[in-house]
């Protein structure tokens, strides 16, 4: 079966027929030999972004989405988030459905950040620090602070209020 865009629709029944999933380790193995892969061998490999990917019916599927489908029978409408940020840790306890905004909220501090704190930027003109967060596509800016630690405390409060358990502090 295909969607209107021509992509294959994958079902839990099909995944159960061809793969074995270990919910504790997050690893998939082939249930039967297919396409040069031996039954019992590890399925998939890492893509360029660090996600495990398994090819089924000539189409690549990210393993964390297949794990969710395997266990719960349906794919979430939006994203599947890795709680610990490890893109290859597909243990079912590490996965949770998330909106795109929640998934983005659960990220590390950017490597280009010069303040040393997630969500905090330095304003050279004033010589002060300020917390900034995006909520529903809008930028929310906090007060100016003399110390980056104070701006970060404000960012943490804003993140928890906006994203709850998805806030990565």
Contact map, one row per residue, 1 for C-alpha under 8 A:
1110000110000000000000000000000000000000000000000000000000000000000000000000000000000000000000000000000000000000000000000000000000000000000000000000000000000000000000000
1111111110000000000000000000000000000000000000000000000000000000000000000000000000000000000000000000000000000000000000000000000000000000000000000000000000000000000000000
1111111110000000000000000000000000000000000000000000000000000000000000000000000000000000000000000000000000000000000000000000000000000000000000000000000000000000000000000
0111111000000000000000000000000000000000000000000000000000000000000000000000000000000000000000000000000000000000000000000000000000000000000000000000000000000000000000000
0111111000000000000000000000000000000000000000000000000000000000000000000000000000000000000000000000000000000000000000000000000000000000000000000000000000000000000000000
0111111100000000000000000000000000000000000000000000000000000000000000000000000000000000000000000000000000000000000000000000000000000000000000000000000000000000000000000
0111111110000000000000000000000000000000000000000000000000000000000000000000000000000000000000000000000000000000000000000000000000000000000000000000000000000000000000000
1110011111000000000000000000000000000000000000000000000010100000000000000000000000000000000000000000000000000000000000000000000000000000000000000000000000000000000000000
1110001111100000000000000000000000000000000000000000000000000000000000000000000000000000000000000000000000000000000000000000000000000000000000000000000000000000000000000
0000000111110110000000000000000000000000000000000000000000000000000000000000000000000000000000000000000000000000000000000000000000000000000000000000000000000000000000000
0000000011111110000000000000000000000000000000000000000000000000000010001100000000000000000000000000000000000000000000000000000000000000000000000000000000000000000000000
0000000001111111000000000000000000000000000000000000000000000000000011001100000000000000000000000000000000000000000000000000000000000000000000000000000000000000000000000
0000000000111111100000000000000000000000000000000000000000000000000000000000000000000000000000000000000000000000000000000000000000000000000000000000000000000000000000000
0000000001111111110000000000000000000000000000000000000000000000000000000000000000000000000000000000000000000000000000000000000000000000000000000000000000000000000000000
0000000001111111111000000000000000000000000000000000000000000000010001000000000000000000000000000000000000000000000000000000000000000000000000000000000000000000000000000
0000000000011111111100000000000000000000000000000000000000000000000001000000000000000000000000000000000000000000000000000000000000000000000000000000000000000000000000000
0000000000001111111000000000001000000000000000000000000000000000000000000000000000000000000000000000000000000000000000000000000000000000000000000000000000000000000000000
0000000000000111111100000000011100000000000000000000000000000000000000000000000000000000000000000000000000000000000000000000000000000000000000000000000000000000000000000
0000000000000011111110000001111100000000001000000000000000000000000000000000000000000000000000000000000000000000000000000000000000000000000000000000000000000000000000000
0000000000000001011111000001111000000000000000000000000000000000000000000000000000000000000000000000000000000000000000000000000000000000000000000000000000000000000000000
0000000000000000001111100111100000000000000000000000000000000000001001000000000000000000000000000000000000000000000000000000000000000000000000000000000000000000000000000
0000000000000000000111111111000000000000000000000000000000000000000000000000000000000000001000000000000000000000000000000000000000000000000000000000000000000000000000000
0000000000000000000011111110000000000000000000000000000000000000001000000000000000000000011110000000000000000000000000000000000000000000000000000000000000000000000000000
0000000000000000000001111100000000000000000000000000000000000000000000000000000000000000001110000000000000000000000000000000000000000000000000000000000000000000000000000
0000000000000000000001111110000000000000000000000000000000000000000000000000000000000000111000000000000000000000000000000000000000000000000000000000000000000000000000000
0000000000000000000011111111000000000000000000000000000000000000001000000000000000000000111100000000000000000000000000000000000000000000000000000000000000000000000000000
0000000000000000000011101111100000000000011000000000000000000000000000000000000000000000011000000000000000000000000000000000000000000000000000000000000000000000000000000
0000000000000000001111000111110000000000011100000000000000000000000000000000000000000000000000000000000000000000000000000000000000000000000000000000000000000000000000000
0000000000000000001110000011111000000011111000000000000000000000000000000000000000000000000000000000000000000000000000000000000000000000000000000000000000000000000000000
0000000000000000011100000001111110001111111000000000000000000000000000000000000000000000000000000000000000000000000000000000000000000000000000000000000000000000000000000
0000000000000000111100000000111110000011000000000000000000000000000000000000000000000000000000000000000000000000000000000000000000000000000000000000000000000000000000000
0000000000000000011000000000011111000111000000000000000000000000000000000000000000000000000000000000000000000000000000000000000000000000000000000000000000000000000000000
0000000000000000000000000000011111111110000000000000000000000000000000000000000000000000000000000000000000000000000000000000000000000000000000000000000000000000000000000
0000000000000000000000000000000111111110000000000000000000000000000000000000000000000000000000000000000000000000000000000000000000000000000000000000000000000000000000000
0000000000000000000000000000000011111000000000000000000000000000000000000000000000000000000000000000000000000000000000000000000000000000000000000000000000000000000000000
0000000000000000000000000000000011111100000000000000000000000000000000000000000000000000000000000000000000000000000000000000000000000000000000000000000000000000000000000
0000000000000000000000000000010011111110100000000000000000000000000000000000000000000000000000000000000000000000000000000000000000000000000000000000000000000000000000000
0000000000000000000000000000010111011111100000000000000000000000000000000000000000000000000000000000000000000000000000000000000000000000000000000000000000000000000000000
0000000000000000000000000000111111001111100000000000000000000000000000000000000000000000000000000000000000000000000000000000000000000000000000000000000000000000000000000
0000000000000000000000000000111100000111110000000000000000000000000000000000000000000000000000000000000000000000000000000000000000000000000000000000000000000000000000000
0000000000000000000000000000110000001111111000000000000000000000000000000000000000000000000000000000000000000000000000000000000000000000000000000000000000000000000000000
0000000000000000000000000011110000000001111100000000000000000000000000000000000000000000000000000000000000000000000000000000000000000000000000000000000000000000000000000
0000000000000000001000000011110000000000111110000000010000000000000000000000000000000000000000000000000000000000000000000000000000000000000000000000000000000000000000000
0000000000000000000000000001000000000000011111000001111000000010000000000000000000000000000000000000000000000000000000000000000000000000000000000000000000000000000000000
0000000000000000000000000000000000000000001111100001110000000000000000000000000000000000000000000000000000000000000000000000000000000000000000000000000000000000000000000
0000000000000000000000000000000000000000000111111111100000000000000000000000000000000001000000000000000000000000000000000000000000000000000000000000000000000000000000000
0000000000000000000000000000000000000000000011111111100000000000000000000000000000000000000000000000000000000000000000000000000000000000000000000000000000000000000000000
0000000000000000000000000000000000000000000001111110000000000000000000000000000000000000000000000000000000000000000000000000000000000000000000000000000000000000000000000
0000000000000000000000000000000000000000000001111110000000000000000000000000000000000000000000000000000000000000000000000000000000000000000000000000000000000000000000000
0000000000000000000000000000000000000000000001111111000000000000000000000000000000000011000000000000000000000000000000000000000000000000000000000000000000000000000000000
0000000000000000000000000000000000000000000001111111100000000110000000000000000000000011000000000000000000000000000000000000000000000000000000000000000000000000000000000
0000000000000000000000000000000000000000000111100111110000000111000000000000000000000011000000000000000000000000000000000000000000000000000000000000000000000000000000000
0000000000000000000000000000000000000000000111100011111000011110000000000000000000000000000000000000000000000000000000000000000000000000000000000000000000000000000000000
0000000000000000000000000000000000000000001110000001111100011110000000000000000000000000000000000000000000000000000000000000000000000000000000000000000000000000000000000
0000000000000000000000000000000000000000000100000000111111111000000000000000000000000000000000000000000000000000000000000000000000000000000000000000000000000000000000000
0000000000000000000000000000000000000000000000000000011111111000000000000000000000000000000000000000000000000000000000000000000000000000000000000000000000000000000000000
0000000100000000000000000000000000000000000000000000001111100000000000000000000000000000000000000000000000000000000000000000000000000000000000000000000000000000000000000
0000000000000000000000000000000000000000000000000000001111110000000000000000000000000000000000000000000000000000000000000000000000000000000000000000000000000000000000000
0000000100000000000000000000000000000000000000000000001111111000000000000000000000000000000000000000000000000000000000000000000000000000000000000000000000000000000000000
0000000000000000000000000000000000000000000000000000111101111100000000000000000000000000000000000000000000000000000000000000000000000000000000000000000000000000000000000
0000000000000000000000000000000000000000000000000000111100111110110000000000000000000000000000000000000000000000000000000000000000000000000000000000000000000000000000000
0000000000000000000000000000000000000000000000000011110000011111110000000000000000000000000000000000000000000000000000000000000000000000000000000000000000000000000000000
0000000000000000000000000000000000000000000100000011110000001111111000000000000000000000010000000000000000000000000000000000000000000000000000000000000000000000000000000
0000000000000000000000000000000000000000000000000001000000000111111100000000000100000000010000100000000000000000000000000000000000000000000000000000000000000000000000000
0000000000000000000000000000000000000000000000000000000000001111111110000010000100000000000000000000000000000000000000000000000000000000000000000000000000000000000000000
0000000000000010000000000000000000000000000000000000000000001111111111000010000000000000000000000000000000000000000000000000000000000000000000000000000000000000000000000
0000000000000000000010100100000000000000000000000000000000000011111111100000000000000000010100000000000000000000000000000000000000000000000000000000000000000000000000000
0000000000000000000000000000000000000000000000000000000000000001111111111110000100000000000100100000000000000000000000000000000000000000000000000000000000000000000000000
0000000000110000000000000000000000000000000000000000000000000000111111111110000000000000000000000000000000000000000000000000000000000000000000000000000000000000000000000
0000000000010011000010000000000000000000000000000000000000000000011111111100000000000000000000000000000000000000000000000000000000000000000000000000000000000000000000000
0000000000000000000000000000000000000000000000000000000000000000001111111000000000000000000000000000000000000000000000000000000000000000000000000000000000000000000000000
0000000000000000000000000000000000000000000000000000000000000000000111111110000000000000000000000000000000000000000000000000000000000000000000000000000000000000000000000
0000000000110000000000000000000000000000000000000000000000000000000111111110000000000000000000000000000000000000000000000000000000000000000000000000000000000000000000000
0000000000110000000000000000000000000000000000000000000000000000000111011111000000000000000000000000000000000000000000000000000000000000000000000000000000000000000000000
0000000000000000000000000000000000000000000000000000000000000000110110011111100000000000000000000000000000000000000000000000000000000000000000000000000000000000000000000
0000000000000000000000000000000000000000000000000000000000000000000000000111111100000000000000001000000000000000000000000000000000000000000000000000000000000000000000000
0000000000000000000000000000000000000000000000000000000000000000000000000011111000000000000000000000000000000000000000000000000000000000000000000000000000000000000000000
0000000000000000000000000000000000000000000000000000000000000000000000000001111100000000000000001111000000000000000000000000000000000000000000000000000000000000000000000
0000000000000000000000000000000000000000000000000000000000000000000000000001111110000000000000001111001000000000000000000000000000000000000000000000000000000000000000000
0000000000000000000000000000000000000000000000000000000000000001100100000001011111000000000000111100001000000000000000000000000000000000000000000000000000000000000000000
0000000000000000000000000000000000000000000000000000000000000000000000000000001111100000000000111100001000000000000000000000000000000000000000000000000000000000000000000
0000000000000000000000000000000000000000000000000000000000000000000000000000000111111110110001110000000000000000000000000000000000000000000000000000000000000000000000000
0000000000000000000000000000000000000000000000000000000000000000000000000000000011111100000001110000000001000000000000000000000000000000000000000000000000000000000000000
0000000000000000000000000000000000000000000000000000000000000000000000000000000001111100000001000000000000000000000000000000000000000000000000000000000000000000000000000
0000000000000000000000000000000000000000000000000000000000000000000000000000000001111110000000000000000001100000000000000000000000000000000000000000000000000000000000000
0000000000000000000000000000000000000000000000000000000000000000000000000000000001111111100000000000000000000000000000000000000000000000000000000000000000000000000000000
0000000000000000000000000000000000000000000000000111000000000000000000000000000001001111110000000000000000000000000000000000000000000000000000000000000000000000000000000
0000000000000000000000000000000000000000000001000111000000000000000000000000000000000111110000000000000000000000000000000000000000000000000000000000000000000000000000000
0000000000000000000000001100000000000000000000000000000000000000000000000000000001000111111001000000000000000000000000000000000000000000000000000000000000000000000000000
0000000000000000000000101110000000000000000000000000000000000011001000000000000001000011111101100000000000000000000000000000000000000000000000000000000000000000000000000
0000000000000000000001111110000000000000000000000000000000000000000000000000000000000000111111100000000000000000000000000000000000000000000000000000000000000000000000000
0000000000000000000000110100000000000000000000000000000000000000001100000000000000000000011111100000000000000000000000000000000000000000000000000000000000000000000000000
0000000000000000000000110000000000000000000000000000000000000000000000000000000000000000001111110000000000000000000000000000000000000000000000000000000000000000000000000
0000000000000000000000000000000000000000000000000000000000000000000000000000000001110000111111110000000000000000000000000000000000000000000000000000000000000000000000000
0000000000000000000000000000000000000000000000000000000000000001000100000000000111100000011111111000000000000000000000000000000000000000000000000000000000000000000000000
0000000000000000000000000000000000000000000000000000000000000000000000000000000111100000000011111100000000000000000000000000000000000000000000000000000000000000000000000
0000000000000000000000000000000000000000000000000000000000000000000000000001011110000000000000111110000000000000000000000000000000000000000000000000000000000000000000000
0000000000000000000000000000000000000000000000000000000000000000000000000000011110000000000000011111111000000000000000000000000000000000000000000000000000000000000000000
0000000000000000000000000000000000000000000000000000000000000000000000000000011000000000000000001111111000000000000000000000000000000000000000000000000000000000000000000
0000000000000000000000000000000000000000000000000000000000000000000000000000011000000000000000000111111100000000000000000000000000000000000000000000000000000000000000000
0000000000000000000000000000000000000000000000000000000000000000000000000000000000000000000000000111111110000000000000000000000000000011000000000000000000000000000000000
0000000000000000000000000000000000000000000000000000000000000000000000000000000000000000000000000111111111000000000000000000000000000000000000000000000000000000001001100
0000000000000000000000000000000000000000000000000000000000000000000000000000001110000000000000000111111111100000000000000000000000000000000000000000000000000000000001000
0000000000000000000000000000000000000000000000000000000000000000000000000000000000000000000000000001111111100000000000000000000000000000000000000000000000000000000000000
0000000000000000000000000000000000000000000000000000000000000000000000000000000000000000000000000000111111100000000000000000000000000000000000000000000000000010001001110
0000000000000000000000000000000000000000000000000000000000000000000000000000000000101000000000000000011111110000000000000000000000000000000000000000000000000000000001110
0000000000000000000000000000000000000000000000000000000000000000000000000000000000001000000000000000001111111000000000000000000000000000000000000000000000000000000000010
0000000000000000000000000000000000000000000000000000000000000000000000000000000000000000000000000000000001111100000001000000000000000000000000000000000000000000000000010
0000000000000000000000000000000000000000000000000000000000000000000000000000000000000000000000000000000000111110100011100000000000000000000000000000000000000000000000000
0000000000000000000000000000000000000000000000000000000000000000000000000000000000000000000000000000000000011111100001000000000000000000000000000000000000000000000000000
0000000000000000000000000000000000000000000000000000000000000000000000000000000000000000000000000000000000001111100000000000000000000000000000000000000000000000000000000
0000000000000000000000000000000000000000000000000000000000000000000000000000000000000000000000000000000000000111110000000000000000000000000000000000000000000000000000000
0000000000000000000000000000000000000000000000000000000000000000000000000000000000000000000000000000000000001111111111001000000000000000000000000000000000000000000000000
0000000000000000000000000000000000000000000000000000000000000000000000000000000000000000000000000000000000000001111110001100000000000000000000000000000000000000000000000
0000000000000000000000000000000000000000000000000000000000000000000000000000000000000000000000000000000000000000111111011100000000000000000000000001000000000000000000000
0000000000000000000000000000000000000000000000000000000000000000000000000000000000000000000000000000000000000000111111010000000000000000000000000000000000000000000000000
0000000000000000000000000000000000000000000000000000000000000000000000000000000000000000000000000000000000001000111111110000000000000000000000000001100100000000000000000
0000000000000000000000000000000000000000000000000000000000000000000000000000000000000000000000000000000000011100101111110000000000000000000000000000000100100000000000001
0000000000000000000000000000000000000000000000000000000000000000000000000000000000000000000000000000000000001000000011111000000000111000000000000000000100100000000000000
0000000000000000000000000000000000000000000000000000000000000000000000000000000000000000000000000000000000000000001111111100000011110000000000000001001100100000000000000
0000000000000000000000000000000000000000000000000000000000000000000000000000000000000000000000000000000000000000111000111110000011110000000000000000000000000000000000000
0000000000000000000000000000000000000000000000000000000000000000000000000000000000000000000000000000000000000000011000011111001111000000000000000000000000000000000000000
0000000000000000000000000000000000000000000000000000000000000000000000000000000000000000000000000000000000000000000000001111111111000000000000000000000000000000000000000
0000000000000000000000000000000000000000000000000000000000000000000000000000000000000000000000000000000000000000000000000111111100000000000000000000000000000000000000000
0000000000000000000000000000000000000000000000000000000000000000000000000000000000000000000000000000000000000000000000000011111000000000000000000000000000000000000000000
0000000000000000000000000000000000000000000000000000000000000000000000000000000000000000000000000000000000000000000000000011111100000000000000000000000000000000000000000
0000000000000000000000000000000000000000000000000000000000000000000000000000000000000000000000000000000000000000000000000111111110000000000000000100000000000000000000000
0000000000000000000000000000000000000000000000000000000000000000000000000000000000000000000000000000000000000000000000000111011111000000000000011110000000000000000000000
0000000000000000000000000000000000000000000000000000000000000000000000000000000000000000000000000000000000000000000000011110001111100000000000011111001000000000000000000
0000000000000000000000000000000000000000000000000000000000000000000000000000000000000000000000000000000000000000000000011110000111110000000011111001001000000000000000000
0000000000000000000000000000000000000000000000000000000000000000000000000000000000000000000000000000000000000000000000111000000011111000000011110000001101100000000000000
0000000000000000000000000000000000000000000000000000000000000000000000000000000000000000000000000000000000000000000000111000000001111100001111000000000000100000000000000
0000000000000000000000000000000000000000000000000000000000000000000000000000000000000000000000000000000000000000000000100000000000111110001110000000000000100110000000000
0000000000000000000000000000000000000000000000000000000000000000000000000000000000000000000000000000000000000000000000000000000000011111111100000000000000000000000000000
0000000000000000000000000000000000000000000000000000000000000000000000000000000000000000000000000000100000000000000000000000000000001111111100000000000000000000010000000
0000000000000000000000000000000000000000000000000000000000000000000000000000000000000000000000000000100000000000000000000000000000000111110000000000000000000000000000000
0000000000000000000000000000000000000000000000000000000000000000000000000000000000000000000000000000000000000000000000000000000000000111111000000000000000000000000000000
0000000000000000000000000000000000000000000000000000000000000000000000000000000000000000000000000000000000000000000000000000000000000111111100000000000000000000000000000
0000000000000000000000000000000000000000000000000000000000000000000000000000000000000000000000000000000000000000000000000000000000011110111110000000000000000000000000000
0000000000000000000000000000000000000000000000000000000000000000000000000000000000000000000000000000000000000000000000000000000000011110011111000000000000000000000000000
0000000000000000000000000000000000000000000000000000000000000000000000000000000000000000000000000000000000000000000000000000000001111000001111100000000000000000000000000
0000000000000000000000000000000000000000000000000000000000000000000000000000000000000000000000000000000000000000000000000000000001110000000111110000001001100000000000000
0000000000000000000000000000000000000000000000000000000000000000000000000000000000000000000000000000000000000000000000000000000001100000000011111000001000000000000000000
0000000000000000000000000000000000000000000000000000000000000000000000000000000000000000000000000000000000000000000000000000000111100000000001111100001000000000000000000
0000000000000000000000000000000000000000000000000000000000000000000000000000000000000000000000000000000000000000000000000000000111000000000000111111011000000000000000000
0000000000000000000000000000000000000000000000000000000000000000000000000000000000000000000000000000000000000000000000000000001110000000000000011111010000000000000000000
0000000000000000000000000000000000000000000000000000000000000000000000000000000000000000000000000000000000000000000000000000000110000000000000001111111000000000000000000
0000000000000000000000000000000000000000000000000000000000000000000000000000000000000000000000000000000000000000001010010000000011000000000000001111111100000000000000000
0000000000000000000000000000000000000000000000000000000000000000000000000000000000000000000000000000000000000000000010000000000000000000000000000011111110000000000000000
0000000000000000000000000000000000000000000000000000000000000000000000000000000000000000000000000000000000000000000000000000000000000000000000001111111111000000000000000
0000000000000000000000000000000000000000000000000000000000000000000000000000000000000000000000000000000000000000000000010000000011100000000001111011111111100000000000000
0000000000000000000000000000000000000000000000000000000000000000000000000000000000000000000000000000000000000000000011110000000000100000000000000001111111110000000000000
0000000000000000000000000000000000000000000000000000000000000000000000000000000000000000000000000000000000000000000000000000000000000000000000000000111111111000000000000
0000000000000000000000000000000000000000000000000000000000000000000000000000000000000000000000000000000000000000000000000000000000100000000001000000011111111100000000000
0000000000000000000000000000000000000000000000000000000000000000000000000000000000000000000000000000000000000000000001110000000000111000000001000000001111111110000000000
0000000000000000000000000000000000000000000000000000000000000000000000000000000000000000000000000000000000000000000000000000000000000000000000000000000111111111000000001
0000000000000000000000000000000000000000000000000000000000000000000000000000000000000000000000000000000000000000000000000000000000000000000000000000000011111111100000000
0000000000000000000000000000000000000000000000000000000000000000000000000000000000000000000000000000000000000000000000000000000000001000000000000000000001111111110000000
0000000000000000000000000000000000000000000000000000000000000000000000000000000000000000000000000000000010000000000000000000000000001000000000000000000000111111111100111
0000000000000000000000000000000000000000000000000000000000000000000000000000000000000000000000000000000000000000000000000000000000000000000000000000000000011111111111100
0000000000000000000000000000000000000000000000000000000000000000000000000000000000000000000000000000000000000000000000000000000000000000000000000000000000001111111100000
0000000000000000000000000000000000000000000000000000000000000000000000000000000000000000000000000000000000000000000000000000000000000010000000000000000000000111111100100
0000000000000000000000000000000000000000000000000000000000000000000000000000000000000000000000000000010010000000000000000000000000000000000000000000000000000011111111100
0000000000000000000000000000000000000000000000000000000000000000000000000000000000000000000000000000000000000000000000000000000000000000000000000000000000000011111111100
0000000000000000000000000000000000000000000000000000000000000000000000000000000000000000000000000000000000000000000000000000000000000000000000000000000000000001001111100
0000000000000000000000000000000000000000000000000000000000000000000000000000000000000000000000000000011011000000000000000000000000000000000000000000000000000001001111110
0000000000000000000000000000000000000000000000000000000000000000000000000000000000000000000000000000010011000000000000000000000000000000000000000000000000000011011111111
0000000000000000000000000000000000000000000000000000000000000000000000000000000000000000000000000000000011110000000000000000000000000000000000000000000000000010000001111
0000000000000000000000000000000000000000000000000000000000000000000000000000000000000000000000000000000000000000000001000000000000000000000000000000000000010010000000111
